[in-house]
């Protein structure tokens, strides 16, 4: 009812910035409103209290929509909707307002390894472990990754469980792919190769690939 000024505040929390935003409003004029009065709609967006430019993707003035990743994680947005009934000969212009607050929470960082997390490999050639499919829920997968990678190795057999096996790691352990000289692996041991993937703000995720070396040039077996 545009002839009764009002302001409503609601809270809405979306899981992460990968979700599109859709806001819907309903505006009604009072039954006594003059037919010559028209309604004008306006949306104003603010981030952490400061007005920002976030044009709606909707062609309907009473609706507001944004595509995925238009909102930045870790911020609070307020969307103010104003519907103004124009002045007539008998009435002044009047505006009704409603607002909604949207808190965009941080998504998770996922460490993803291609090729399986449990493997039996020969003690020859190269053991390749590929974590390039890892991703950050805050960032579109079409965007160039800024994730940092760190690889470690520990024994997982009972005799020396948890001890470091860093001696089998290559010189470079901060890339998204790890290439291990399989001839350095001892078939009497079990190895856990762990990758930790970290976003620029410190959020991280990890994954472990368990490796059981097999003597000779036996076939590589993998399981997930």
N, C-alpha and C positions, 0 to 999 in steps of 0.2 A: 504494500500500500504506500504509494509515493507521497501521500498527503499526511502520513505519520512518520516523521523522521525516526530512523532506527539505525543501530549498528550492532552487528552480530560478529562474534569472534569464535572460530572453531579451530581445533588442532587436528592436523593430519600428518602422519609420519609415513614416508615411503621408504622401502627397504634400502634402496641404493639408487644411484644416478642412472642406472640402466633402464629404469622404468619411465615410460612416457607419462606426462601429466595431463589430466583431463578435469576441468572444472566446469560445472553447470550451474546456472542461476535461473530463477523464475521471478519475473517482475509483473505485478498487477497494479493497475490504476484503480482508485476508488470508484465506486459506482456513480458518484456524483461528479466525477471528473468531466471537464468539457471536452467535447470531441475534437476541438481544434488544437488541443494540447498534444504535442508529440514527445516521444521519449528518445533521449540520446544516451548511449552507453559508453562507458570508459573504464579501462583496466589500468591499474598502476602496480608495478612490481617493485619490490625492494628486497635487498639482500643484507641481512644483519643491520637493518635500520636505514640503509642508504638506497635511494631510488636507483634502479638499474634499467637498462633497455632490454626487454625480453618480449619481442613481438609475438603475439599469438599466431599459431598456425591455423586456427579455426576461421572459417569464413562467416560464422554466425556471431554477431556482436555480443550476444549474451553468454557465449561460451569462451573458454580460454583453454588452449592446448599447446603443449610443447613436446618436441620429440625427445627420444632417449638421449641422455648425456647433455641436455641443454642446461641442467642444473648441476652445480658443482658440489660434490660430497663435502660434508663437514660444515655446511652453511645452513642458515635458517632464512627462508624466504616468506614474505607476506604479499599476498595478492589482494588488492583492494578493488572491489567492483562498485561503480557508481552508476545509477540510473537517474537521469534528470528529466523531469517533465517540464516542457517549455512553458513560459508565461503566456497568459491569455489576457484579454481585456479585464477579466474579473479576478484573476489569481496571479500570484507571483510564481516564478519558477521554484521548483522544490526538488531536492535530491534525496534519494534513498541509498544507503550504503551497506555493504556486507564485505567481510574480509575473511580470509583463511590463511593460516600459517602452515607452512610446509617445512618440515625438518628433513634434510637429506642426510641420511646416515652413511657412514663408510661401508663399502662392500668388502668382501674378503679377497685375499690374494691366494690364488690356486696354483700350486706346483703340480704340473702334469707331465708325466713321463711317457713317451711313446715307446711301445714295444714290450710292455709288461713289467711287472714289479717283482717277479720271482723268475730267475733264469738259471739254467745250466749251460755253461759255456765251455768251449775247448780252451786248453792252455796254450793257445797259439793264435797268431793274428791280433786283431784289435777288438776290444770290447767297447762298443759305442753306446752311450746312454744319452738320449736326446730329451731335453726338457724345454725345448723351444715352444711347445704348445701351452706353456704356463701363461696365466693371464690375471689381470687385476679387474675386479668387477666395477671399479670406479672409472675405467677407461674403455672406450670402444675398441673392439678387437681390430678395427680398421686403422686405428692410430698406431704409429710407431711405438714399440714398447720401450719403456724406460726402466724396466725391472732389472735388478742386480742379482747375480747368481753366485753362490758359493757352494763348493762340493767338499764333502768330507768322507772318510772311510773308517769304519770300525769293524772288528771281527765279531761274528755272531755265533761262533761255535762255543760250546760250553767251556772248553779249556782256557780260552783267553777272551771270553765274552766282554765286549765293551772296550777292549784295548784298541788303540789307534793302528790303522794299517795305512797311514799316510804315505808310506814308502812306495806304494804301488801307484800312487796318483801321479799324473803328469805335472809338468812345471806350471801349466796354466789351469787354474781351478775356479776361474771366475767368469766363465762363458756359459751359454745355455746348452752346450753340448760337451760331454766328457768322453775323451778317448783314452782308454787304458790299454797299455801293452799287456795282453793276456798272458804272455810268457812269464810275467812277474807273479802271477797268481799261483798259489800252492793248492793242489787238489785236496789236501788234508784239512783245509780251512774253509770257513764260510765267511763271506764278505757282505757288509751292508754299505752301499754307496748312497749317501744322503745329499740331496740338493735343497738348499734354502733359498727361496726366492723372495726378494724384498723390494717393496715400493719406495718411492722417494720420501714418503712421510713416515717410514719405519714399519708399516704393516708388513707381515710376512706370512708365508706358507711353506710347507716342506713336504717332501716325498722321499721314500726310501726304496731302493732296488736291492733285493737280496740276491746274491750271486753264489752259485756253487760250481767251482771249476771242475772240469772233467779232463782226465789225461788225454793227451794226443789231440787229434783234430776231429773229435766227435762232434756230432750235430748240436747246434744251439737250440735249446728248448726254452720257451718262455710261457709264463702263465700270469694271469691278472688276478 
